Amino acid sequence: MDELGLSSGADSAIGIALPDRLGLTTYNIGAEFAYELDFWGRNRNDARAAGAERLASEADYLTARMGVLTETVRTYLEIANLRHQHRLAGEIVEVFQQRKSLADSLYDRGLIDTRGLFTARRNLRNAQAELPQIEALLANAEGRLWVLMGGYLADLADMLPDSLTPSAALDPVPAGIPADLLVQRPDVSAARQRVAAARYTVGARRADLLPKLSLSGAIGLQSTEAGELFDPEQWFRNLSLNLLGPVFQGSRLRSNVALAEARLNEATAAFGRSVVTAVNEVEAALVGLEASRRRHSLLASLAEEAQAEAALQEQRYVSGVGDYESFLTATHTFLGTQSVLATAARDLGYARLALHRALGGAWTANEREALQQRPPSSILSTSTE
């Protein structure tokens, strides 16, 4: 002002005082808003589609979780069987060691030839060779269980005692399992939710073809007095409502509808495939469980007969009626049937586990609630009872 020769008290050339406008204080306030009326349900369908996709993602998580749990229990059963097999293999080695000692004694006395001696030695070496193989398989299974459980290898000795083996004393599967149990399978549930999401998306894209009714407003106020900014009359004078007509882009919007309908058809087909797959898996699991149960029952009877034969040969040998060779042979036969029976018990556990997975878990409401409330360690321990 001074450089221009003007000041707040300066006069103009005609004697009119100039106000100090550059020092004037002004107050401004502004706001914008927009609201779309969801007459045709576009926003509502988009929200529902997003919710269905969220449920599908949760079901995918449950599918992965069930896969990990199934593999954990399967590895648990494998370790239990391998530990039992290792103990039986050690006992079989002892039997062949005694048979070799007997063959050496008979050979020294000239009662058998070299063929009998070499046969005894070969059988002993074959039995001894089984131990490293079982130990390698056991170490591999324990390592896999350690990975599945997140690294608790030091606790496996307490969790998996050597005497633990699956039992055939399982609750029978109820006849005529209802088909609605398949819905609890997480993969079927995920496919169903994706069908719902695709259906809602079709509704939203069809709503895009219809006019959109939007309310929008812009407010901008300016005053030299702060109190005037909140004058209701000034607010209503600056408020505007704009009714926006739709801007149709027919080709693009119709293409979006066609794409959404195609995705709905794809999701429906995927849901149908998941249901068919689930039914086939349940039927196969039921047949496999019944076959494993029958095989285990037959082998259990065979093991009882072998045990009775071994006890008889032992009694005959102790009383001096039977020979030592017959006693060792009966003992070896009994241990062999025990090994086969242990494998059958493991397979029975596998079959039961396969049915649980095919049904998406337990097949009664009480079992499902109990399974959800149990900690993982108790689930592992009771899966082989």
LUMGUTOR-491147 format. One record per residue (C-alpha): residue number from 1; x, y, z. Coordinates in steps of 0.05 Angstrom, whole numbers, plus 32768, in hexadecimal, padded with zeros to 4 digits. Last residue first. Layout:
<node num="NUM" X="X" Y="Y" Z="Z"/>
...
END
This chain:
<node num="385" X="7F32" Y="787D" Z="818A"/>
<node num="384" X="7F5D" Y="7897" Z="8151"/>
<node num="383" X="7F3B" Y="78DB" Z="8147"/>
<node num="382" X="7F38" Y="78E4" Z="8192"/>
<node num="381" X="7F81" Y="78F7" Z="819C"/>
<node num="380" X="7F84" Y="7926" Z="8160"/>
<node num="379" X="7F44" Y="794A" Z="8173"/>
<node num="378" X="7F5D" Y="7951" Z="81BA"/>
<node num="377" X="7F9D" Y="7973" Z="81A2"/>
<node num="376" X="7F76" Y="79A2" Z="8174"/>
<node num="375" X="7F4C" Y="79BE" Z="81AD"/>
<node num="374" X="7F03" Y="79A8" Z="81B0"/>
<node num="373" X="7ECA" Y="79DA" Z="81AA"/>
<node num="372" X="7EC0" Y="79D4" Z="815E"/>
<node num="371" X="7EC3" Y="7988" Z="8161"/>
<node num="370" X="7E8F" Y="7985" Z="8199"/>
<node num="369" X="7E60" Y="79B2" Z="8171"/>
<node num="368" X="7E68" Y="7987" Z="8133"/>
<node num="367" X="7E60" Y="7947" Z="815A"/>
<node num="366" X="7E20" Y="795F" Z="8179"/>
<node num="365" X="7E04" Y="7977" Z="8136"/>
<node num="364" X="7E10" Y="7934" Z="8116"/>
<node num="363" X="7E3A" Y="7923" Z="80D8"/>
<node num="362" X="7E7D" Y="793D" Z="80EE"/>
<node num="361" X="7EAA" Y="7963" Z="80BE"/>
<node num="360" X="7EA2" Y="7979" Z="8076"/>
<node num="359" X="7E7E" Y="793A" Z="8062"/>
<node num="358" X="7EB7" Y="7923" Z="8035"/>
<node num="357" X="7EE9" Y="7937" Z="806A"/>
<node num="356" X="7EC8" Y="790D" Z="80A0"/>
<node num="355" X="7EC2" Y="78D3" Z="806F"/>
<node num="354" X="7F0B" Y="78D7" Z="805D"/>
<node num="353" X="7F1E" Y="78D7" Z="80A7"/>
<node num="352" X="7EF7" Y="7897" Z="80B2"/>
<node num="351" X="7F1A" Y="7878" Z="8077"/>
<node num="350" X="7F5F" Y="788E" Z="8090"/>
<node num="349" X="7F50" Y="7873" Z="80D5"/>
<node num="348" X="7F3D" Y="7830" Z="80B6"/>
<node num="347" X="7F7D" Y="7832" Z="808E"/>
<node num="346" X="7FA4" Y="783B" Z="80CF"/>
<node num="345" X="7F7F" Y="7800" Z="80ED"/>
<node num="344" X="7F8F" Y="77D7" Z="80AF"/>
<node num="343" X="7FD9" Y="77E9" Z="80B6"/>
<node num="342" X="7FD7" Y="77D2" Z="80FF"/>
<node num="341" X="7FB6" Y="7791" Z="80EA"/>
<node num="340" X="7FEC" Y="7783" Z="80B7"/>
<node num="339" X="8022" Y="778D" Z="80EC"/>
<node num="338" X="7FFC" Y="7762" Z="811E"/>
<node num="337" X="7FF5" Y="772C" Z="80EA"/>
<node num="336" X="8040" Y="772C" Z="80E0"/>
<node num="335" X="804D" Y="7729" Z="812B"/>
<node num="334" X="8020" Y="76EB" Z="812F"/>
<node num="333" X="8043" Y="76C9" Z="80F5"/>
<node num="332" X="8087" Y="76D7" Z="8115"/>
<node num="331" X="8070" Y="76B8" Z="8156"/>
<node num="330" X="8055" Y="767B" Z="8133"/>
<node num="329" X="8098" Y="7672" Z="810F"/>
<node num="328" X="80BF" Y="767B" Z="814F"/>
<node num="327" X="8095" Y="7646" Z="8173"/>
<node num="326" X="809B" Y="7616" Z="8139"/>
<node num="325" X="80E7" Y="761D" Z="8139"/>
<node num="324" X="80EB" Y="7611" Z="8184"/>
<node num="323" X="80CC" Y="75CC" Z="817F"/>
<node num="322" X="808B" Y="75B3" Z="819D"/>
<node num="321" X="807D" Y="7580" Z="81D3"/>
<node num="320" X="80B0" Y="7597" Z="8207"/>
<node num="319" X="807D" Y="75B9" Z="8234"/>
<node num="318" X="809C" Y="75FE" Z="8226"/>
<node num="317" X="809B" Y="75F0" Z="81DB"/>
<node num="316" X="8052" Y="75DA" Z="81DC"/>
<node num="315" X="803D" Y="7617" Z="8205"/>
<node num="314" X="8062" Y="7645" Z="81D5"/>
<node num="313" X="8042" Y="7623" Z="819A"/>
<node num="312" X="7FFD" Y="762D" Z="81B9"/>
<node num="311" X="800A" Y="7676" Z="81C9"/>
<node num="310" X="8021" Y="7683" Z="8181"/>
<node num="309" X="7FE3" Y="7660" Z="8165"/>
<node num="308" X="7FB5" Y="7689" Z="8192"/>
<node num="307" X="7FD8" Y="76C9" Z="817B"/>
<node num="306" X="7FD1" Y="76B4" Z="8133"/>
<node num="305" X="7F87" Y="76A7" Z="813D"/>
<node num="304" X="7F7D" Y="76EB" Z="815E"/>
<node num="303" X="7FA3" Y="770D" Z="8126"/>
<node num="302" X="7F76" Y="76EB" Z="80F2"/>
<node num="301" X="7F38" Y="7704" Z="8116"/>
<node num="300" X="7F55" Y="774B" Z="8117"/>
<node num="299" X="7F65" Y="7744" Z="80CD"/>
<node num="298" X="7F1D" Y="7734" Z="80BE"/>
<node num="297" X="7F03" Y="776F" Z="80E7"/>
<node num="296" X="7F35" Y="779F" Z="80C9"/>
<node num="295" X="7F21" Y="778A" Z="8083"/>
<node num="294" X="7ED7" Y="7793" Z="8093"/>
<node num="293" X="7EE3" Y="77D9" Z="80B0"/>
<node num="292" X="7F0E" Y="77EE" Z="8075"/>
<node num="291" X="7ED9" Y="77D8" Z="8044"/>
<node num="290" X="7EA3" Y="77FE" Z="806B"/>
<node num="289" X="7ECE" Y="783D" Z="806E"/>
<node num="288" X="7EDF" Y="7839" Z="8024"/>
<node num="287" X="7E96" Y="7832" Z="8010"/>
<node num="286" X="7E82" Y="786E" Z="803B"/>
<node num="285" X="7EBD" Y="7897" Z="8021"/>
<node num="284" X="7EAB" Y="7887" Z="7FD9"/>
<node num="283" X="7E63" Y="789D" Z="7FE4"/>
<node num="282" X="7E79" Y="78DC" Z="8008"/>
<node num="281" X="7EAC" Y="78ED" Z="7FD2"/>
<node num="280" X="7E79" Y="78E3" Z="7F9B"/>
<node num="279" X="7E46" Y="7910" Z="7FBE"/>
<node num="278" X="7E7A" Y="7946" Z="7FC9"/>
<node num="277" X="7E91" Y="7944" Z="7F80"/>
<node num="276" X="7E49" Y="794A" Z="7F69"/>
<node num="275" X="7E3E" Y="7986" Z="7F98"/>
<node num="274" X="7E7E" Y="79A8" Z="7F82"/>
<node num="273" X="7E6D" Y="799E" Z="7F39"/>
<node num="272" X="7E29" Y="79BE" Z="7F43"/>
<node num="271" X="7E48" Y="79F9" Z="7F66"/>
<node num="270" X="7E7A" Y="7A02" Z="7F2E"/>
<node num="269" X="7E41" Y="7A01" Z="7EFB"/>
<node num="268" X="7E1C" Y="7A36" Z="7F23"/>
<node num="267" X="7E5B" Y="7A61" Z="7F28"/>
<node num="266" X="7E66" Y="7A5D" Z="7EDD"/>
<node num="265" X="7E1D" Y="7A6F" Z="7ECF"/>
<node num="264" X="7E22" Y="7AAA" Z="7EFE"/>
<node num="263" X="7E63" Y="7AC0" Z="7EDD"/>
<node num="262" X="7E40" Y="7ABF" Z="7E9A"/>
<node num="261" X="7E07" Y="7AE8" Z="7EB7"/>
<node num="260" X="7E39" Y="7B1C" Z="7ED2"/>
<node num="259" X="7E5B" Y="7B20" Z="7E8E"/>
<node num="258" X="7E19" Y="7B29" Z="7E6A"/>
<node num="257" X="7E05" Y="7B61" Z="7E9B"/>
<node num="256" X="7E48" Y="7B84" Z="7E92"/>
<node num="255" X="7E40" Y="7B7F" Z="7E47"/>
<node num="254" X="7DFB" Y="7B9F" Z="7E4D"/>
<node num="253" X="7E1A" Y="7BD8" Z="7E74"/>
<node num="252" X="7E52" Y="7BE3" Z="7E41"/>
<node num="251" X="7E23" Y="7BE3" Z="7E05"/>
<node num="250" X="7DEF" Y="7C10" Z="7E25"/>
<node num="249" X="7E19" Y="7C47" Z="7E41"/>
<node num="248" X="7DDF" Y="7C6C" Z="7E5F"/>
<node num="247" X="7DE9" Y="7CAD" Z="7E84"/>
<node num="246" X="7DB2" Y="7CAD" Z="7EB8"/>
<node num="245" X="7D91" Y="7CEE" Z="7ECC"/>
<node num="244" X="7DAD" Y="7D16" Z="7F05"/>
<node num="243" X="7D7D" Y="7D39" Z="7F34"/>
<node num="242" X="7DA5" Y="7D71" Z="7F51"/>
<node num="241" X="7D92" Y="7D90" Z="7F93"/>
<node num="240" X="7DB1" Y="7DD2" Z="7FA5"/>
<node num="239" X="7DC0" Y="7DF2" Z="7FE9"/>
<node num="238" X="7DDC" Y="7E39" Z="7FE5"/>
<node num="237" X="7D9C" Y="7E5F" Z="7FF7"/>
<node num="236" X="7D8A" Y="7E2A" Z="802B"/>
<node num="235" X="7DCC" Y="7E36" Z="8050"/>
<node num="234" X="7DC5" Y="7E82" Z="804D"/>
<node num="233" X="7D80" Y="7E7E" Z="806B"/>
<node num="232" X="7D98" Y="7E50" Z="80A2"/>
<node num="231" X="7DCE" Y="7E83" Z="80B8"/>
<node num="230" X="7E09" Y="7E58" Z="80CC"/>
<node num="229" X="7E3D" Y="7E7D" Z="80A3"/>
<node num="228" X="7E20" Y="7EC0" Z="80BA"/>
<node num="227" X="7E3F" Y="7EB8" Z="80FF"/>
<node num="226" X="7E85" Y="7EBA" Z="80E2"/>
<node num="225" X="7E7B" Y="7EFF" Z="80C5"/>
<node num="224" X="7E9C" Y="7F15" Z="8084"/>
<node num="223" X="7E77" Y="7EDE" Z="8060"/>
<node num="222" X="7E83" Y="7EA6" Z="802F"/>
<node num="221" X="7E5A" Y="7E67" Z="8026"/>
<node num="220" X="7E63" Y="7E2D" Z="7FF6"/>
<node num="219" X="7E33" Y="7DF2" Z="7FF8"/>
<node num="218" X="7E2F" Y="7DBB" Z="7FC5"/>
<node num="217" X="7DF8" Y="7D88" Z="7FBE"/>
<node num="216" X="7DEB" Y="7D45" Z="7F9F"/>
<node num="215" X="7DAE" Y="7D19" Z="7F9D"/>
<node num="214" X="7DB2" Y="7CDD" Z="7F6E"/>
<node num="213" X="7D7D" Y="7CB6" Z="7F49"/>
<node num="212" X="7D9C" Y="7C82" Z="7F1C"/>
<node num="211" X="7D75" Y="7C6B" Z="7EDF"/>
<node num="210" X="7D74" Y="7C20" Z="7ECF"/>
<node num="209" X="7DA9" Y="7BFA" Z="7EA9"/>
<node num="208" X="7DD6" Y="7BF8" Z="7EE7"/>
<node num="207" X="7DA0" Y="7BD1" Z="7F0A"/>
<node num="206" X="7DAF" Y="7B97" Z="7EDC"/>
<node num="205" X="7DF7" Y="7B99" Z="7EF4"/>
<node num="204" X="7DE1" Y="7B97" Z="7F3C"/>
<node num="203" X="7DB1" Y="7B5D" Z="7F31"/>
<node num="202" X="7DE7" Y="7B35" Z="7F0D"/>
<node num="201" X="7E17" Y="7B43" Z="7F47"/>
<node num="200" X="7DE4" Y="7B28" Z="7F78"/>
<node num="199" X="7DE0" Y="7AE7" Z="7F50"/>
<node num="198" X="7E2D" Y="7AE3" Z="7F4D"/>
<node num="197" X="7E32" Y="7AEB" Z="7F98"/>
<node num="196" X="7DFD" Y="7AB6" Z="7FA3"/>
<node num="195" X="7E21" Y="7A85" Z="7F75"/>
<node num="194" X="7E62" Y="7A96" Z="7F99"/>
<node num="193" X="7E40" Y="7A85" Z="7FDB"/>
<node num="192" X="7E2C" Y="7A41" Z="7FC0"/>
<node num="191" X="7E73" Y="7A32" Z="7FA9"/>
<node num="190" X="7E8F" Y="7A45" Z="7FED"/>
<node num="189" X="7E5C" Y="7A1A" Z="8011"/>
<node num="188" X="7E6D" Y="79DE" Z="7FE4"/>
<node num="187" X="7EB7" Y="79E9" Z="7FF4"/>
<node num="186" X="7EA9" Y="79F1" Z="803E"/>
<node num="185" X="7E83" Y="79B0" Z="8044"/>
<node num="184" X="7E49" Y="79C0" Z="8072"/>
<node num="183" X="7E19" Y="79BE" Z="8037"/>
<node num="182" X="7E29" Y="7974" Z="802D"/>
<node num="181" X="7E04" Y="7967" Z="806D"/>
<node num="180" X="7DC5" Y="797A" Z="8047"/>
<node num="179" X="7DC9" Y="7937" Z="8024"/>
<node num="178" X="7DB3" Y="7912" Z="8062"/>
<node num="177" X="7DDE" Y="78D6" Z="8077"/>
<node num="176" X="7DB3" Y="789A" Z="8068"/>
<node num="175" X="7DCD" Y="7868" Z="809B"/>
<node num="174" X="7DF2" Y="7884" Z="80D6"/>
<node num="173" X="7E3E" Y="7876" Z="80D5"/>
<node num="172" X="7E4E" Y="7848" Z="810E"/>
<node num="171" X="7E75" Y="7863" Z="8149"/>
<node num="170" X="7EBD" Y="784A" Z="8148"/>
<node num="169" X="7EDB" Y="780E" Z="816B"/>
<node num="168" X="7F0B" Y="77FF" Z="8132"/>
<node num="167" X="7F45" Y="781C" Z="8159"/>
<node num="166" X="7F7F" Y="7846" Z="8141"/>
<node num="165" X="7FC2" Y="7838" Z="8164"/>
<node num="164" X="7FE5" Y="785A" Z="819E"/>
<node num="163" X="8017" Y="782D" Z="81C1"/>
<node num="162" X="8054" Y="7856" Z="81A9"/>
<node num="161" X="803A" Y="7895" Z="81CA"/>
<node num="160" X="8029" Y="78CF" Z="819B"/>
<node num="159" X="801B" Y="7910" Z="81C1"/>
<node num="158" X="8053" Y="7907" Z="81F4"/>
<node num="157" X="8089" Y="78F6" Z="81C0"/>
<node num="156" X="806D" Y="792A" Z="8191"/>
<node num="155" X="807A" Y="7963" Z="81C1"/>
<node num="154" X="80C1" Y="7972" Z="81AA"/>
<node num="153" X="80A9" Y="7977" Z="8162"/>
<node num="152" X="807B" Y="79B2" Z="8170"/>
<node num="151" X="8087" Y="79DC" Z="8132"/>
<node num="150" X="8049" Y="79F8" Z="8111"/>
<node num="149" X="801C" Y="79BB" Z="8118"/>
<node num="148" X="801F" Y="79AB" Z="80CE"/>
<node num="147" X="806B" Y="79B3" Z="80CB"/>
<node num="146" X="8076" Y="7985" Z="8107"/>
<node num="145" X="8045" Y="7953" Z="80E9"/>
<node num="144" X="806F" Y="7952" Z="80AA"/>
<node num="143" X="80AE" Y="7948" Z="80D2"/>
<node num="142" X="808E" Y="790F" Z="80F9"/>
<node num="141" X="807A" Y="78EE" Z="80B8"/>
<node num="140" X="80C0" Y="78F3" Z="809A"/>
<node num="139" X="80E1" Y="78D9" Z="80DA"/>
<node num="138" X="80B0" Y="789E" Z="80DA"/>
<node num="137" X="80BD" Y="788E" Z="8091"/>
<node num="136" X="8108" Y="788E" Z="809E"/>
<node num="135" X="8100" Y="7862" Z="80DC"/>
<node num="134" X="80D4" Y="7831" Z="80B6"/>
<node num="133" X="8109" Y="782B" Z="8080"/>
<node num="132" X="8141" Y="7824" Z="80B3"/>
<node num="131" X="811B" Y="77EB" Z="80D7"/>
<node num="130" X="8107" Y="77C2" Z="809A"/>
<node num="129" X="814F" Y="77B0" Z="808B"/>
<node num="128" X="8153" Y="7788" Z="80CC"/>
<node num="127" X="811B" Y="775B" Z="80B5"/>
<node num="126" X="813D" Y="774E" Z="8072"/>
<node num="125" X="8180" Y="7741" Z="8095"/>
<node num="124" X="815F" Y="770E" Z="80C4"/>
<node num="123" X="813C" Y="76EA" Z="808B"/>
<node num="122" X="817D" Y="76E5" Z="8065"/>
<node num="121" X="81A1" Y="76C8" Z="80A1"/>
<node num="120" X="816C" Y="7693" Z="80AC"/>
<node num="119" X="816D" Y="7680" Z="8062"/>
<node num="118" X="81B9" Y="767D" Z="8062"/>
<node num="117" X="81B8" Y="764A" Z="809B"/>
<node num="116" X="8181" Y="7620" Z="807B"/>
<node num="115" X="81A8" Y="761E" Z="8039"/>
<node num="114" X="81E9" Y="760F" Z="805D"/>
<node num="113" X="81D0" Y="75CB" Z="8074"/>
<node num="112" X="81A9" Y="75B9" Z="80B2"/>
<node num="111" X="81B4" Y="7587" Z="80EB"/>
<node num="110" X="8200" Y="7589" Z="80E7"/>
<node num="109" X="8209" Y="759D" Z="8130"/>
<node num="108" X="8227" Y="75E0" Z="811B"/>
<node num="107" X="81EE" Y="75E9" Z="80EA"/>
<node num="106" X="81BA" Y="75DD" Z="8120"/>
<node num="105" X="81DA" Y="7610" Z="814E"/>
<node num="104" X="81E1" Y="7644" Z="8117"/>
<node num="103" X="8198" Y="7638" Z="8102"/>
<node num="102" X="8181" Y="7643" Z="814A"/>
<node num="101" X="81A9" Y="7684" Z="814E"/>
<node num="100" X="818A" Y="7699" Z="810C"/>
<node num="99" X="8144" Y="7689" Z="8126"/>
<node num="98" X="8152" Y="76B2" Z="8165"/>
<node num="97" X="8168" Y="76ED" Z="813B"/>
<node num="96" X="812A" Y="76E3" Z="810F"/>
<node num="95" X="80FE" Y="76EA" Z="814D"/>
<node num="94" X="8124" Y="7726" Z="8166"/>
<node num="93" X="811D" Y="7747" Z="8121"/>
<node num="92" X="80D2" Y="773B" Z="8125"/>
<node num="91" X="80CF" Y="775E" Z="8168"/>
<node num="90" X="80F3" Y="779A" Z="814B"/>
<node num="89" X="80C4" Y="779B" Z="8110"/>
<node num="88" X="8089" Y="779A" Z="8140"/>
<node num="87" X="80A4" Y="77D8" Z="8164"/>
<node num="86" X="80B1" Y="77FC" Z="8122"/>
<node num="85" X="806C" Y="77EA" Z="8108"/>
<node num="84" X="804C" Y="7808" Z="8146"/>
<node num="83" X="8073" Y="7847" Z="813D"/>
<node num="82" X="8061" Y="7848" Z="80F3"/>
<node num="81" X="8017" Y="783F" Z="8103"/>
<node num="80" X="8015" Y="7879" Z="8135"/>
<node num="79" X="803C" Y="78A5" Z="8105"/>
<node num="78" X="800B" Y="7896" Z="80CC"/>
<node num="77" X="7FD0" Y="78A5" Z="80F8"/>
<node num="76" X="7FED" Y="78E9" Z="810B"/>
<node num="75" X="7FFD" Y="78F7" Z="80C2"/>
<node num="74" X="7FB4" Y="78EB" Z="80B1"/>
<node num="73" X="7F9E" Y="7917" Z="80EC"/>
<node num="72" X="7FCB" Y="7950" Z="80D3"/>
<node num="71" X="7FB7" Y="7947" Z="808B"/>
<node num="70" X="7F6E" Y="794C" Z="809E"/>
<node num="69" X="7F7B" Y="798A" Z="80C9"/>
<node num="68" X="7FA1" Y="79AC" Z="8090"/>
<node num="67" X="7F6A" Y="799C" Z="805E"/>
<node num="66" X="7F35" Y="79B3" Z="808F"/>
<node num="65" X="7F58" Y="79F6" Z="8096"/>
<node num="64" X="7F5E" Y="79FE" Z="804B"/>
<node num="63" X="7F14" Y="79F1" Z="8043"/>
<node num="62" X="7F04" Y="7A1E" Z="807E"/>
<node num="61" X="7F2B" Y="7A57" Z="805C"/>
<node num="60" X="7F04" Y="7A4B" Z="801C"/>
<node num="59" X="7EC4" Y="7A4F" Z="8044"/>
<node num="58" X="7EDA" Y="7A93" Z="8060"/>
<node num="57" X="7EE8" Y="7AAA" Z="8019"/>
<node num="56" X="7EA2" Y="7A94" Z="8004"/>
<node num="55" X="7E84" Y="7ABA" Z="803E"/>
<node num="54" X="7EA9" Y="7AF9" Z="8028"/>
<node num="53" X="7E91" Y="7AEE" Z="7FE1"/>
<node num="52" X="7E4A" Y="7AEA" Z="7FFB"/>
<node num="51" X="7E52" Y="7B2C" Z="8020"/>
<node num="50" X="7E6F" Y="7B4E" Z="7FE2"/>
<node num="49" X="7E34" Y="7B35" Z="7FB9"/>
<node num="48" X="7E04" Y="7B4F" Z="7FEE"/>
<node num="47" X="7E24" Y="7B94" Z="7FEC"/>
<node num="46" X="7E22" Y="7B96" Z="7FA0"/>
<node num="45" X="7DD9" Y="7B81" Z="7FA3"/>
<node num="44" X="7DC7" Y="7BB9" Z="7FD3"/>
<node num="43" X="7DED" Y="7BEC" Z="7FAA"/>
<node num="42" X="7DC8" Y="7BD9" Z="7F6B"/>
<node num="41" X="7D85" Y="7BD0" Z="7F8E"/>
<node num="40" X="7D59" Y="7BF4" Z="7F5A"/>
<node num="39" X="7D45" Y="7C30" Z="7F84"/>
<node num="38" X="7D88" Y="7C39" Z="7FA6"/>
<node num="37" X="7D83" Y="7C85" Z="7FAE"/>
<node num="36" X="7DC8" Y="7CA2" Z="7FA4"/>
<node num="35" X="7DE2" Y="7CD6" Z="7FD4"/>
<node num="34" X="7E14" Y="7D0D" Z="7FC8"/>
<node num="33" X="7E33" Y="7D42" Z="7FF5"/>
<node num="32" X="7E5E" Y="7D7F" Z="7FEF"/>
<node num="31" X="7E74" Y="7DB1" Z="8024"/>
<node num="30" X="7E90" Y="7DF8" Z="8027"/>
<node num="29" X="7EA0" Y="7E2C" Z="805B"/>
<node num="28" X="7EC1" Y="7E70" Z="8052"/>
<node num="27" X="7ECC" Y="7EAB" Z="8081"/>
<node num="26" X="7EE9" Y="7EEE" Z="806A"/>
<node num="25" X="7F18" Y="7F20" Z="808C"/>
<node num="24" X="7F24" Y="7F63" Z="8068"/>
<node num="23" X="7F6C" Y="7F7D" Z="806A"/>
<node num="22" X="7F73" Y="7F83" Z="801F"/>
<node num="21" X="7F32" Y="7FAB" Z="801E"/>
<node num="20" X="7F4F" Y="7FE8" Z="8045"/>
<node num="19" X="7F19" Y="8018" Z="8030"/>
<node num="18" X="7F29" Y="8051" Z="8001"/>
<node num="17" X="7F14" Y="8098" Z="8017"/>
<node num="16" X="7EF6" Y="80C2" Z="7FE0"/>
<node num="15" X="7F19" Y="8105" Z="7FD2"/>
<node num="14" X="7F18" Y="8104" Z="7F86"/>
<node num="13" X="7F60" Y="80EF" Z="7F80"/>
<node num="12" X="7F53" Y="80BA" Z="7FB3"/>
<node num="11" X="7F60" Y="80C2" Z="7FFC"/>
<node num="10" X="7F92" Y="809C" Z="8027"/>
<node num="9" X="7F7F" Y="8085" Z="806E"/>
<node num="8" X="7F8B" Y="803B" Z="8064"/>
<node num="7" X="7FC8" Y="804B" Z="803B"/>
<node num="6" X="7FD8" Y="8057" Z="7FF2"/>
<node num="5" X="8016" Y="8071" Z="7FCF"/>
<node num="4" X="8020" Y="8031" Z="7FAA"/>
<node num="3" X="805E" Y="801F" Z="7FD2"/>
<node num="2" X="8037" Y="8030" Z="8012"/>
<node num="1" X="8000" Y="8000" Z="8000"/>
END
